[in-house]
Amino acid sequence: MGVCAGIRESGPSSEAPALERFVLVKTGPAGPWMVARDFNSVITRDETSNYVSFSAQRSSDFVNWINEEGFVDMGYSGPKLTWVKHESTDGAKGARLDRAMCNLEWRGRYPEAVVEHLPCVASDHAPLLIRLYGRQCSNRLNFFHFQAAWITHQDLQQVVGRIWSPEENLADNIRRVADGLSSWNMDVFGNVYTRKRSLLSRIGGIQKILARRSHSGLRRLERNLQTQLEETLY
């Protein structure tokens, strides 16, 4: 696979010296390289919104550093901004500070790799989802996922007790419990995954629009959906 580096920094120490501290590609391991992190820099002003900290010189230095290290920007899908700070009013400022880049050898090995900017939820930075083989096919097997929220329900132990049969072997019991809990989840909790995907999709769509223009109504709707997502997950 080669070398993948994901680095997250925060606080004042991640300001100007960020690039200087990361010049290790040429002296690091040879071969395929991919790095994803908050670079605290943008390539052009188009990657910003109401961003008073934009510096043409800093952007030029960033572009020169990318070229010197032999990196290729992997692009993205999703909202343009990866960092957003909402002001006390309904306005916001932001920039594409986070990105994934690789060298040509890594890109040649994973030509279908894509980067997706996920919605900002628990942080003012958007998570980056990197898929090595593009978007997966939809005809995958459905796997059973135990959901942590089930533990909070007082009937969980009784439900498992009713489904588990001492006359069946372990493999059959596991299948029975998986099927039974999946049905119980639909009846008691509703489909958490479907609701989560729906909420994240709506939040991501709103953040895409807000990256282009400010809208107080959409900002209020985003806050409401964020609250609904927290209630769904926790």
N, C-alpha and C positions, 0 to 999 in steps of 0.2 A: 504493500500500500504506500510506502514511503513515509515521510514525516508530516504529521498534522499538528499544528500548534494553535491552541485556543487560549487567549490571555484576556483577563478582565481586570482593569484597574479602575480606581475611583479616588476622588479627593484631589487636592491641589497638586500632589506629586505627579499626576498624570498629565500635566500641562505641557509646556514647550519641550522638555527633554525626551518626550515619548519615543520619537524616531531614533534618536541617538542611542537610547538604551536597547534598541531592538536590531541593531545592525549586526546580526550574527548569522545570516543566511550564507554569506560567502565563506565564513569561517566555520560554519556548522557542518552537519553530516551532508555528504554528497547525495545526489539522487533527487527523487521527486519531493517537492515541498509544497505545503499548503498552510496558510496562516489565516485565522479569523480572530478579530479582536476590535476593541475600541481604539482607533488610531488617533482620536481627538483632532482630526484634520479632514478637510474636504478637498476635492480636486478642483471644483469650480463653484461659483456663487449659486449656480442652479441647484446645487445639492443642499441648499439652505432655505430657511423661511424665517424672516424677521430676525436674522442672526447677526447682531451687531458686532460679534467677535470675528467676523470674516476678515481674513487678511490675504490679499493677493500674493504677498511675498511668501507667507506660510504655505499657501496652496502650491505655489511654484516649487518650493522646497520639497513638498510632499511628492509631487509628480516626478521631480528629479530623483528622489530616493527610490520610488517605485521602479523607474527605469534602470537605475544603477544596480538594484538588486535583481533585476530580471523578472519582476513579478507581472502577472496578468490579472486585472480585475475580473472576477468571475461574474459580475453583474448581479441581478436580483429580480425577483417578482414580489409584489406586495406593496405596502406603503413606501413612499420615497424616503421619508425621514426615519432614522433609527434611534434618534434621541430627540425627545420633545419635553419642553418645560412650559407648563401652563402658568401664566401670570395670574395675579389676583383678579384681573378682569377675565373676560371670555377669550382674550387673545392668547396666542402661544408662539413660542419660537422653537426652532429645531434645526437639525442638520443630519446628514448621512455620515455620522462619525464612525459607525461600525461597518466593516466590510470583510469579505473573504477574498484572498488573493493567492495565487499559486504560480509556480514556475512552469515553463513550457513542458518540461518532462512530466510533471504531475498532470497537467491538462491533457497531454497526449495519452496518459494512462486512463484517465477518467473523462473522456470527451463529453459524456452526457450529464456530468455533475451540474447541479443547479443549486442556487441559493434562494431561500424564501425569507423575507422579512415578516416575522410573525407579529401579531398585535402587541403593543405595550400593555401589560396588565399589572404585574407586581413591581415594576421598575419603570423609570423614565427612559430606559433603553429597550429596544426591541430585540428579542432573541433571534438569532440567525439559525435557520434550519437548513442543513446542507445534505442534499440527497446525492449520493455518488452515482446512481444509475437513473437519474431523472425521476419523474413521477411514476410510482409503481402502478401496475395494472390493478383494476378494480375486482378482478375475479380471483381474489385470494381467499384462502380458507378463513373462516371466522373462528378466532381463538377465544377461549374463555379468559376473562380478566376479573380477578377478585378486586372489588372496589372497597377502599378503606372506609367509606361512609357506612358500609353494612355493619361494621363493628359497633357503631353507635346505636344500632337498633336492638331493642330488648328481645325481639323475637328470633334473632339470628340462630341462636343455639337450638331453639325448639324446631326451627325449620330444618336445620341440618339433621337433627335427631329423627325427624319424621321421614326424611328421604333416605338416610343411611340404613342399609339392610345387612344384618349379620350373616344372612344366608348368601350374600353375593360376594364375589372376590373384590380385591382392592381396585382393580382397573374399572370394573363395572360400577362400583360405588362412586368412584371419582367422576365417571361420566354422568351418573344419576344426579350427583350433587351439583355438578356444573349446570346441567339442564334445569334442575329445580331452582337453583339460586338465580339463574338468568330470568326465569319466569317470575319468580318472587320479586326480583328487582324491578321488572316492568310494572307489576301491580302496586308495589309499595313506594318505590322511589321514582318511578317513571324512568325513561331511558336517559340516564345521566350523560352518556357519551353524545347522544344526538343533541341534547340541549346545550352541552358545552360547545360542540362544533358550531351550532347555530349562533350562539352568542359570540364566539370568537370571530366567526365570519362577519357578523354585523359590526362588531367593534373594528375589525380590520378595514371594512368598507368605509366606515366613518372616518377612520384615521387617514385613509387615502385621500378623502375629500379635504379634510382639515389640513393636510400637508400642502394643498394648493391654495386654500383660502380659509379665512376665519369665518365661523358661523356659530353664533351663540346657542341657537337651538340644537344644532348637532353636538355641540360640546356638552350641553345638559343631557342629551340622550346618551352620549358616550358614558358619562358618569353613572347614569341609571343602569346601563347595561353592565358596567364594571361591577356595580353592586349586586346585580342579579347573578353574575358569574361567580362572585365570591360566595354567595348563598348556595349556589349549585354545587360548588366544589367542597365547601366546608360546612 
